[in-house]
Amino acid sequence: MFDSSKLEYLACPKCRGKLEYHEDPERSTEYLLCRHCQLIYNIHSGIPHLSIDAAQDMQQFINNSEAENNTSGD
């Protein structure tokens, strides 16, 4: 689990902007969101992966979530 009190020390590696912590209990995932860049940085084992190459586009992330929800309901 990510310690959200450390969030004040982190910044988006692309724009140096503020990151927001989010948790998705349905998918058992945690991630950091940069609203300016619209990028998602996943958190694994409590460690945020702040690599631009590993970041996921927010719209792609939403589309993947919707696709997972549609297939789990079948």
RADA-V982971 format. One record per backbone hydrogen bond with DSSP energy under -1.0 kcal/mol. NH is the residue of the N-H (numbers start at 1). CO is the residue of the C=O. E is the energy in kcal/mol with one decimal. If there is no record, write none. Layout:
BEGIN
nh=NH co=CO e=E
nh=NH co=CO e=E
END
This chain:
BEGIN
nh=4 co=2 e=-1.1
nh=6 co=3 e=-2.2
nh=7 co=4 e=-1.3
nh=9 co=6 e=-1.9
nh=10 co=7 e=-1.7
nh=12 co=17 e=-2.6
nh=16 co=12 e=-2.1
nh=20 co=33 e=-2.4
nh=22 co=31 e=-2.6
nh=24 co=29 e=-3.3
nh=29 co=24 e=-1.9
nh=31 co=22 e=-2.6
nh=32 co=41 e=-3.0
nh=33 co=20 e=-2.7
nh=34 co=39 e=-2.5
nh=38 co=34 e=-1.6
nh=39 co=34 e=-1.3
nh=40 co=56 e=-3.1
nh=41 co=32 e=-3.1
nh=43 co=30 e=-2.2
nh=44 co=47 e=-2.3
nh=47 co=44 e=-2.0
nh=49 co=42 e=-2.7
nh=50 co=48 e=-1.1
nh=51 co=49 e=-1.2
nh=55 co=51 e=-1.0
nh=56 co=40 e=-2.7
nh=58 co=38 e=-3.0
nh=61 co=57 e=-2.5
nh=62 co=58 e=-2.4
nh=63 co=59 e=-2.6
nh=64 co=60 e=-2.6
nh=65 co=61 e=-2.2
nh=66 co=62 e=-2.5
nh=67 co=63 e=-2.3
nh=68 co=64 e=-2.3
nh=69 co=65 e=-2.2
nh=70 co=66 e=-2.2
nh=71 co=67 e=-2.0
nh=72 co=68 e=-2.0
END
